[in-house]
Amino acid sequence: MMPIIRCGASLVFLINLSSAAIADCLPQNFLLEERMELISDHSIRLAFIESMSQSQFDNAKKKFSGGASFPINGIPINGYSNLESAKAAGRSEASARGFTLDQSGSTHLIANRLSESGANAYIACLKEQGPGISLWVANATGNRFQVAVLFRPGDSNLQVRPFGLDNFKMISKLDKEFVPSTQQNLMFVRKSDGEGSIEIVIGKYRQSLIFPKRERLREVQESTHFSENVAQAATGGKNQPYGPKTVTACTTPPSPDWNFIPGTEGIIVLNSTTNVNSWTIVQPVSVDKLCWSVTARTGRKGDRHEITAKASVRMQRSVK
């Protein structure tokens, strides 16, 4: 006969998400397989970038290779050759937008949004995590959250301990009989935009959900910056040396609130007398400085070789 867990009349609640469940059912993997459309949400996109592994980065580049939109700081994800540069660009955009969640908070945010969206494979994974408690956000509207609870006992200890609530209030009543292997949905109200958590303990099993603080992201304005100064080099001709000559010039954002977007820089050649002249971006490019060099090479005696070039780069700033 199936055991029945009888719940006491007085319960207190707390919330916190099990690291074991997350490790077995990584929400980032299911996000790409089941709910790619959530990437259009800036918070989810930045959370994925902050928490993504090498394999998830590689998978995202494959998933979004057909023209689907996954920008990182204004550049498509396929424009990044390695995980480190993609994460650095993501953190630059996160700073501009006011997104501050770390890797752990980002993972919890993705997990809650994923289950809330009805990602069936992800929810099935949570349900299959062996004996214990499965807990996930089944639905959310504003500050009201429906949390699904599924208990699969592995022994005869069926004692329901007090729940713990942080920044949440339970507004539904528990069933008088908590039947194992039967899903029960509980309703909660979030008190504020701060962090919150819900923890359930039955017997020796403990499971929790963590809700990162809500962040209202800033909009970002983008524009293209063209340098006013130029790099100009010349060799040969009257009163000019015959050896190769390299000249470097630099530019900075027009005001402190603008940041350059590394990876979007380019050189505009205004004048070049021969095709042996060359130009290059000086690395690294930072958010507040871009430098470029031009080189004029020696030709026949008396020939004048000259090159002049300016730079362009995309830039962004927060719109308050």
Disulfide bonds with the S-S distance in Angstrom:
Cys25-Cys125 1.97
Cys250-Cys291 1.94
